[in-house]
């Protein structure tokens, strides 16, 4: 059994979106050594990101929705980046505030914004680039 060295974090308040992402990410990542974690609560994701990093698990990227009840995706990304500046963040949303997304991009806090409903190939391309940067085989 391979030791888990890498993780991917997905945060969306809609469990159906997370189910679709689980299916697509399984196809895209196709690697048993990558832990894929799904959260409907951004605060839970923040706690687990800290835990994973403490356990020396390399988080390849965090994929967040914009519109969530606890906090916006922009707020979540800013909180993540304030503690873990090198963590790659993607946003997947149909209701994002374009000004906040632009500010995230301007501040180099967001690697990619993908509009819902998303194209699986666009998601694949963004993820493959991040995997290549990490040199994951």
N, C-alpha and C positions, 0 to 999 in steps of 0.2 A: 504494500500500500504506500502510495506517495504521501510525503508529508505536506501539509497545507502551508504554502509559503505566500500565497497571493489571495486577495479578496476583492470583490466588487460589491458596492453598496448601492441599493436602489431604494429611493424614498418617494412614495406617492400615496396619498390618502385613499385612492381608489383600488381596492383589492383586485378588481378585474384587470386593471392596467398592469398590476404587478404579476398577475398570472400570464398575461401575454408576454411581458418582458422575460419572465422565467423561461418560457418556451423559446423565445428568440435568442436570449443570451446563452442558453444551453447549446443551441446550434452554432452560434458565433464563436463562443469560447472553446467548446469541444475539448476541454482540458480538465481532467479530474483533480488537478492540484490547485484549482481556483475555487475558493469558497464564494458563493453568491448569497448575499443576505438581503432580505426584503423587509421594509419597514413602512407602516402606515403612519407612524408617529415620528416626526423629526427629532424630538428630544431623545427617544430611544436610540435612534441612529447615532446621534452625537455621542452618547455614552458608549455605545459599542465600537465606534470608530476609535475612541481613546483606548478601549480594552484591546482591540486588535493590534493597534500600534504598540502598546505596551508588551504584547505577546510577540512582537517582531514579525507580524504579518504585514506584507507589503500591499497596501490598497492601490489597485491599478487605477480605479476611478470611482467617483460617487456620481450617481445619476439621480437628479432630483426633479420633481414637479415644481411648478411655480406656485399654483394656488392650493394651499393647504390650510386647515383650520388653526393649527398650532402656531405656525409662522409661515411666511412666504419662502419660496425656494431661494430667493435672493438673500433673505436674512439667514437662512440655513448655510448657504455657501459662505457668506461673510463670517459666520461663527466658525465654520470648519477651517477656513483659510487663516483666521486669526490665531489658531493653535497649530495648524499643520499647513504651512504655506506652500509646500510642494505637492500637496494632494491635487490630483486632476479632477475637475468638476465639469459635468455636462448637465444641461437642463433640457427637459423634455416637457413641453407644455403647449396647451392650446389657449391659455388665458394669461400669458405673461404680460407684464407691464413693460412695454418696449423701452421706456426710459431707464428702468432699473436694469434690464438686460444690457442695454448699451453701457451703463455705468459699470456693470460687472466686467464687461469686455474691455472697456477703457482702463480699468484698474487691474487688468490681467488676472482676473479671478475665475473666468469662465473659458473653458477650452472650446466648447461648442454649444450652440443653441439649436435644438431640433423641434420643429413645430408638430403638434399633434393634429390630426392623426399622422403618424410618422411613416416614412418609407423605410422598410427594413434594411435596404441597401445603404441608405444614408447613415442609419445607426451602425451598421456593420463597418462602414468606412471609418467613421469616427472612432470606433472601438479598436479596430485593427491598427490605426495610427498610434493610439495610446499603448497598445500591447507592443508594437514595434519599438517605441521609445523606451519601454522597460526591458526590452530584449527577452521576452518570455517565449520559450519554445513550446 
